[in-house]
Amino acid sequence: MAHGSRYKVAFKRRREGKTDYGARLKLIGLDKHRLVIRVTGNHTITQIVDIELSGDQTLISAHSKELKNMGWLGSGKNISAAYLTGYLCGKKAIKEKIEGAVLDMGLQSSTKGSRVYATLKGALDAGLEIPHKDVILPDEDRIKGEHIVQYAKSLDKAEMDKKFSQYLKKGLSPLEIPDHFQSIKEKIEKEVS
């Protein structure tokens, strides 16, 4: 740690690597709703947040755990679940008359086609207006899980049982993921709209 009379200790959240205050200040200056996306090891969390003097106010929230209550049998951490979480949050926001927001991805790195951008695509498809460039969004086939189907077809029965044991334990064949994804998306459309 530095010494001297001119040294200023950084804020605790900055020292812990939790907050980039420069980026946060820019978002505050926009005076718009923020679409906050946080991706953990096992889940995706999406919120519509307003900034107030008393602190951030969460208006809408969606968590990938909510998908399980709707019948989602897949993982809560894959691109499909991230998209559906963003779609769910977007539908809830439209229902509450929120039409647009700006993306707040925190300290997460910006990687083309990542779960953060899959969540963003879900919110966009739900009807939210969020400034973005289309090149960062993942492909539609990847969101639906078509790449998993192709991989599963290349495996023999024993390998497939080993690699996809968690899916099979829940009663979901990897070959059925795109259809299951579409059914959950339609269920969100019916329940939230």
Protein Blocks (a to p, Z undefined) as FASTA:
>chain_A
ZZdjkbccddfklmnopacfklmmmmmmnopacddddddfkbccdddddddfkbpcdfbd
cdfklmmmnopabdfkbmklmmmmmmmmmmmmmmnopabdcddehjaccdehiaklmmmm
mmmmnopacdddfklpccfklmnommmmmmmmmpcfklmmmmmmmmmmnopafklmmmmm
mmmmmmmmmmmZZ
